[in-house]
Amino acid sequence: MNINDKTLQALASGMKFREMRQEIISSNIANAETPDYKAKRLDFEAALARALDVDGNMGMKVTDEKHYDVGSGGFDNLEPEVVEDPNGVVNESGNSVNREKEMTKMAENKIMYDALVQLMNKKLALKKYIINSER
C-alpha cells in the first residue's frame, strides 16, 4: 500500500498554499494605509489541478522519446504564482487594498483551510483503519 498517495499530496499542498495565501492577505491588510502599495494575490488552484490531472486530459500526449512532456504537472515542481490583484481599485494614495474585501477573503481562506484539515484527518484515519485491519 502506498502511504503517500496523490490525495494526501494534494491535501498537504492545498494546506501549504492556504497558509501562504493567509500570509499574503495579512500583508495586504497590514499595508492598507501604505501609499502606492498594490494588493497581492496567490494563485495556486490551476497549478494544483495540473498536478492532480486525474483524468489525464491536461497533459500532452508523449508518443515518442523525442517529445518533451511539457503539460503535466506533478507535486515536485508545484509553484504558486503571486500576482498583483488586477481587480483592485486604486485610491488617491495609490493603494489598491480594500480592507473589507481582504477580511472576507481571509475568512473564506480559513474556512477552506479548516476543510482541508478535516479531509486530511479523515484520510489518515482511513489509512490507520486499513493498516490495523490487515493485522
Backbone bond lengths (Angstrom), bond angles and torsions (degrees), N, CA, C in turn:
res aa  C-N    CA-C-N  psi(-1)  N-CA   C-N-CA  omega(-1)  CA-C   N-CA-C  phi
1 M - - - 1.446 - - 1.528 108.83 -
2 N 1.324 115.33 132.14 1.461 120.65 177.81 1.520 108.58 -84.75
3 I 1.335 116.50 111.66 1.465 121.36 -176.17 1.532 111.97 -72.91
4 N 1.329 117.02 -29.27 1.464 120.89 -177.56 1.529 109.04 -106.76
5 D 1.319 116.24 73.11 1.460 120.04 -176.63 1.530 111.69 -83.41
6 K 1.313 115.11 178.63 1.467 121.74 -175.71 1.527 112.17 -62.71
7 T 1.325 116.74 -34.39 1.468 120.15 -179.77 1.521 110.80 -65.67
8 L 1.319 117.06 -45.67 1.467 120.11 178.47 1.523 111.07 -63.89
9 Q 1.317 116.91 -39.43 1.463 119.60 177.82 1.522 110.90 -63.67
10 A 1.327 117.10 -41.35 1.463 121.09 179.39 1.521 110.93 -65.87
11 L 1.324 117.36 -42.58 1.462 120.55 179.11 1.526 111.27 -64.86
12 A 1.331 116.43 -43.34 1.469 119.86 179.40 1.530 110.68 -64.96
13 S 1.320 116.97 -41.59 1.468 120.20 178.05 1.518 111.02 -64.88
14 G 1.322 116.01 -42.53 1.457 120.11 178.12 1.515 112.08 -60.32
15 M 1.334 116.76 -41.92 1.467 120.70 178.39 1.527 110.91 -64.73
16 K 1.327 115.96 -42.99 1.467 119.80 179.39 1.524 111.10 -61.68
17 F 1.321 116.53 -44.15 1.458 120.11 -178.42 1.521 112.00 -72.42
18 R 1.315 118.01 -31.38 1.466 120.32 173.68 1.522 110.35 -64.63
19 E 1.335 117.10 -38.68 1.468 120.29 175.68 1.523 110.85 -62.73
20 M 1.327 116.23 -43.23 1.460 120.30 178.32 1.525 110.76 -63.09
21 R 1.325 116.56 -41.37 1.467 120.23 178.91 1.528 110.33 -63.39
22 Q 1.331 116.94 -38.70 1.464 120.30 178.92 1.532 110.61 -62.33
23 E 1.328 116.99 -40.17 1.459 121.01 178.06 1.531 111.29 -64.41
24 I 1.318 117.16 -40.25 1.465 120.81 -179.84 1.522 110.61 -68.05
25 I 1.335 116.59 -41.78 1.462 119.93 177.73 1.528 109.91 -63.58
26 S 1.328 116.77 -42.25 1.467 120.66 177.26 1.519 111.29 -60.38
27 S 1.312 116.46 -40.71 1.461 121.24 177.53 1.521 110.97 -64.03
28 N 1.332 116.35 -40.48 1.461 119.72 177.26 1.526 110.88 -60.83
29 I 1.326 116.61 -44.91 1.465 120.66 -179.49 1.528 110.39 -65.17
30 A 1.327 116.61 -41.52 1.469 120.18 179.92 1.525 111.73 -64.06
31 N 1.323 117.36 -28.09 1.463 121.21 -178.58 1.523 112.99 -101.93
32 A 1.319 117.13 20.86 1.462 121.00 -177.57 1.522 112.74 -62.54
33 E 1.319 117.85 -24.62 1.471 121.53 -179.42 1.528 112.70 -105.16
34 T 1.327 117.49 2.37 1.454 121.58 -178.88 1.527 110.24 -78.81
35 P 1.328 117.63 123.19 1.471 119.60 179.45 1.529 111.67 -61.39
36 D 1.320 115.97 139.96 1.466 124.94 176.58 1.531 114.37 65.12
37 Y 1.334 118.14 12.57 1.468 120.13 176.11 1.523 108.99 -78.97
38 K 1.317 116.25 133.75 1.465 122.30 178.07 1.528 108.79 -107.02
39 A 1.328 116.12 130.59 1.462 121.37 179.73 1.528 110.00 -61.26
40 K 1.319 116.03 141.76 1.466 122.62 -179.42 1.522 109.67 -107.64
41 R 1.319 115.42 155.99 1.456 123.51 175.11 1.519 108.81 -133.77
42 L 1.327 115.38 150.08 1.463 122.03 176.14 1.515 107.77 -112.74
43 D 1.323 116.99 118.42 1.457 121.78 179.51 1.523 108.51 -107.69
44 F 1.327 115.83 111.02 1.465 119.04 179.09 1.526 112.04 -127.93
45 E 1.309 118.85 -9.59 1.452 120.86 -175.17 1.530 112.38 -62.76
46 A 1.330 117.10 -41.91 1.470 120.08 -179.72 1.528 110.73 -66.34
47 A 1.328 116.84 -40.94 1.467 120.01 178.70 1.526 110.86 -65.88
48 L 1.320 117.16 -37.88 1.464 120.84 178.45 1.530 110.80 -67.77
49 A 1.319 116.95 -38.95 1.470 120.53 177.30 1.525 110.88 -63.64
50 R 1.339 116.75 -40.84 1.474 119.69 177.20 1.526 110.72 -64.37
51 A 1.335 116.41 -39.54 1.470 119.70 -179.18 1.525 110.79 -65.90
52 L 1.315 116.89 -37.90 1.464 120.16 179.51 1.519 111.14 -71.72
53 D 1.339 116.70 -52.86 1.465 123.36 178.12 1.522 111.92 34.44
54 V 1.339 115.24 56.11 1.454 121.93 -173.97 1.522 112.45 -59.72
55 D 1.330 116.80 -44.38 1.463 119.22 -176.37 1.523 113.41 -89.73
56 G 1.324 118.08 -3.11 1.455 121.40 176.87 1.510 114.80 76.78
57 N 1.306 118.24 12.56 1.460 120.71 -177.04 1.522 113.69 -88.06
58 M 1.336 118.57 -10.69 1.457 119.94 -177.02 1.518 113.09 -91.31
59 G 1.300 117.50 -15.59 1.449 120.81 -179.43 1.517 111.32 -92.09
60 M 1.306 115.46 157.69 1.465 119.96 176.34 1.521 108.26 -83.63
61 K 1.294 115.68 149.56 1.461 120.85 177.54 1.525 109.35 -76.13
62 V 1.311 115.52 124.65 1.465 121.42 178.63 1.522 106.17 -110.29
63 T 1.332 115.71 105.19 1.457 120.29 -175.80 1.524 112.63 -109.64
64 D 1.307 116.58 -5.02 1.457 121.41 -178.09 1.520 107.84 -137.18
65 E 1.335 116.72 146.43 1.473 119.24 -179.29 1.527 112.65 -65.35
66 K 1.328 117.99 -15.41 1.457 121.45 177.74 1.529 112.56 -83.89
67 H 1.332 116.64 -10.25 1.464 120.47 178.68 1.528 109.96 -77.11
68 Y 1.317 114.93 146.50 1.460 120.95 175.13 1.515 108.64 -98.92
69 D 1.306 116.50 134.03 1.452 121.49 177.37 1.530 107.88 -86.85
70 V 1.334 116.22 94.86 1.459 120.75 -175.58 1.519 113.02 -106.43
71 G 1.301 119.50 -8.63 1.453 120.44 -173.59 1.507 115.05 -96.45
72 S 1.309 117.86 -32.12 1.455 118.86 -174.44 1.517 110.77 -79.98
73 G 1.300 114.21 153.79 1.461 119.54 -176.26 1.512 111.47 -96.99
74 G 1.297 116.09 -104.05 1.441 122.17 -173.52 1.516 108.23 110.87
75 F 1.300 115.15 159.58 1.466 119.73 -175.89 1.519 112.54 -88.03
76 D 1.319 117.99 -10.52 1.459 120.35 -178.41 1.527 112.38 -73.05
77 N 1.315 116.77 -34.14 1.462 119.95 -177.01 1.527 111.75 -117.42
78 L 1.303 116.86 33.99 1.456 122.90 -178.23 1.518 109.82 -79.37
79 E 1.333 116.34 112.86 1.463 121.65 -177.73 1.524 109.81 -126.26
80 P 1.328 117.02 123.80 1.467 118.74 174.67 1.522 110.33 -77.45
81 E 1.303 115.60 162.78 1.454 120.37 -178.98 1.522 109.17 -115.05
82 V 1.336 117.28 126.09 1.452 122.71 175.69 1.522 107.57 -99.78
83 V 1.335 115.54 121.69 1.456 121.15 -176.65 1.526 109.26 -131.85
84 E 1.325 115.42 159.77 1.454 119.41 171.80 1.519 108.29 -73.64
85 D 1.325 116.35 140.88 1.459 121.42 -178.67 1.524 109.86 -65.49
86 P 1.336 117.76 114.81 1.466 119.47 -178.75 1.527 113.12 -73.26
87 N 1.327 117.00 -17.02 1.460 121.36 -177.44 1.525 113.16 -94.15
88 G 1.324 117.32 1.28 1.457 120.53 -176.79 1.520 112.18 -72.15
89 V 1.308 115.85 135.68 1.460 121.51 177.03 1.525 107.05 -92.53
90 V 1.311 115.78 124.62 1.468 121.30 -177.10 1.521 108.87 -83.70
91 N 1.345 116.16 129.93 1.466 120.05 177.59 1.524 110.39 -89.31
92 E 1.325 116.78 -174.64 1.465 120.68 -174.62 1.524 113.92 -64.29
93 S 1.347 118.25 -22.37 1.464 120.01 177.79 1.525 112.28 -89.32
94 G 1.322 117.81 0.89 1.457 121.12 179.98 1.512 113.43 88.70
95 N 1.320 117.89 4.97 1.458 123.45 -178.45 1.527 109.15 -90.14
96 S 1.341 117.24 139.60 1.464 120.93 -178.85 1.525 113.20 -112.96
97 V 1.329 118.11 15.46 1.465 121.36 -177.97 1.527 109.54 -86.82
98 N 1.330 115.53 127.40 1.458 122.11 171.90 1.529 106.09 -106.86
99 R 1.315 116.78 106.23 1.468 121.80 -172.48 1.530 111.94 -57.60
100 E 1.321 118.40 -41.33 1.465 121.04 -178.55 1.534 111.25 -64.76
101 K 1.327 116.60 -43.70 1.463 119.83 178.06 1.527 111.34 -64.37
102 E 1.324 116.35 -38.79 1.465 120.33 179.23 1.536 110.94 -64.74
103 M 1.333 116.30 -40.01 1.467 119.79 178.18 1.531 110.63 -65.60
104 T 1.322 116.97 -37.18 1.467 121.11 176.50 1.525 110.47 -64.99
105 K 1.326 116.50 -44.30 1.468 120.23 178.67 1.526 111.09 -64.64
106 M 1.326 116.59 -35.03 1.462 120.09 178.26 1.527 110.69 -65.84
107 A 1.333 117.19 -42.76 1.466 120.56 178.76 1.528 110.88 -65.03
108 E 1.327 116.69 -42.72 1.463 120.82 177.91 1.525 111.06 -62.26
109 N 1.320 116.84 -43.05 1.450 121.54 179.80 1.528 111.30 -63.02
110 K 1.326 116.94 -39.28 1.467 120.83 178.73 1.521 110.90 -64.90
111 I 1.338 116.63 -41.27 1.468 120.23 178.14 1.527 110.20 -62.26
112 M 1.331 116.81 -43.23 1.464 120.26 178.94 1.532 111.32 -65.65
113 Y 1.325 117.12 -38.85 1.467 120.60 177.69 1.525 110.23 -63.52
114 D 1.331 116.76 -45.38 1.462 120.31 179.03 1.527 111.41 -60.88
115 A 1.330 116.72 -37.76 1.462 120.39 177.55 1.532 110.58 -64.55
116 L 1.325 116.41 -40.79 1.469 119.82 177.74 1.525 111.47 -63.67
117 V 1.326 116.80 -39.18 1.469 120.60 177.73 1.522 110.12 -62.64
118 Q 1.329 117.27 -43.78 1.460 120.42 178.66 1.529 111.47 -63.36
119 L 1.334 116.71 -42.11 1.463 119.55 177.77 1.527 111.83 -63.94
120 M 1.325 116.62 -39.77 1.466 120.72 177.56 1.533 110.35 -62.84
121 N 1.320 116.84 -43.77 1.465 120.48 178.28 1.516 111.91 -61.74
122 K 1.324 116.92 -41.49 1.472 120.75 178.79 1.522 111.16 -65.03
123 K 1.325 115.95 -43.31 1.469 120.33 -179.78 1.531 110.81 -63.39
124 L 1.323 116.19 -43.89 1.470 119.57 179.45 1.528 111.45 -67.97
125 A 1.322 117.44 -36.57 1.466 120.31 176.74 1.525 110.51 -64.33
126 L 1.324 116.85 -38.66 1.461 121.02 177.66 1.525 110.76 -64.74
127 K 1.318 117.31 -43.18 1.474 120.82 178.05 1.533 110.67 -63.64
128 K 1.323 116.09 -40.64 1.468 120.20 178.16 1.526 110.27 -62.70
129 Y 1.318 117.42 -41.86 1.440 122.24 177.64 1.529 111.04 -61.07
130 I 1.330 116.08 -44.29 1.464 120.50 -179.85 1.530 110.69 -63.27
131 I 1.316 116.18 -43.93 1.475 120.69 -179.14 1.531 109.58 -63.21
132 N 1.326 117.18 -44.88 1.475 120.62 -178.28 1.509 111.61 -69.17
133 S 1.336 118.52 -30.73 1.460 120.09 -178.34 1.523 111.59 -78.04
134 E 1.349 118.12 -17.52 1.456 120.65 179.55 1.529 112.47 -81.38
135 R 1.294 116.96 -7.21 1.484 120.03 -178.63 1.481 112.57 -77.35
